[in-house]
Amino acid sequence: MWSGHLTTAKSGDSGLLEMLHEAYDLYQVEVVNQGKLYQRYADDFVYSHEFHDAIDAWSKNEHQKNYHILDSLLTKRRDLVEKFFNKENVSDVELMDMLHLFNTTLPSSRNYVAPTKVREASDYNLCACLEHSDLDILARCCNEAKVFSEIIDADDLLSLLDGKMTMPLHSRNNRLVAFFFDQLSIYNLIIRNWQNVIAHHCSIVSSTGKGTLTQKSLSSALYSIVDLEMSAQEKIIDDAVRSVGQKYQRKRNTNK
């Protein structure tokens, strides 16, 4: 069985602290240990914490408030984030001190880094650093599972991941497309906001033939997978992505 994960709303002060600890933990893993660019880390965290499964208005409002606090903190006060998140450990008291400074001070003009409003197209990709042999495994699994109408190879997949397709691919099944990229994201082979990147590049035509896949259509396709038993095609994708993902996980552990 494969199912989605239910996400609780981050409500109230406790929810805000929980979200801050999650941001700290991810910063330590991705920025400190893996050398990820700060802006990519911030974007990924924000995009991956917007939605939840709560249905009552109070939880929704509280989560939105805390979500936007984190969004502003990560994108506008990098100076504070780096000051506190570069510590080997961070306590609740220190996080509350950071929030107090965020609420009562402005960034120094000497240290302030203005958030980028528009990215260069060449800097807008899925950040996949895979060996050719692994790209070949993933391309063959797409062909076997009939993800795209076209038969693709490792070079085609690399162009897709790098946002350099000269012609878009055609989805045979939007749900399988969403499942494939979501699995890549789960195993940290691509960035978390992959839906935005694919939509930005208009790189995959919808199975309906009515335009390219948007963030909304990819999100809807992904949502339709929740709580359904894994199909034969999804099993093909899951097996291939897991084999590649575990290989890179072993590399990361070895290099620590």
ABEGO torsion letter per residue (X at the ends): XBBBBBBBBBBEAAAAAAAAAAAAAAAAAAAAAAGBBAAAAAAAAAAAAABBABABAAAAAAAAAAAAAAAAAAAABAAAAAAAAABABBBAAAAAAAAAAAAABBBBAAABBBBBABBBAAABBAGBBBBAAAAAAAAAAAAAAGABABBBBAAAAAAAAAGABABBBBBABAAAAAAAAAAAAAAGABBAAAAAAAAAAGABBBAAGBEBBBAAAAAAAAAAABGBBBBAAAAAAAAAAAAAAAAAAAAAAAAX
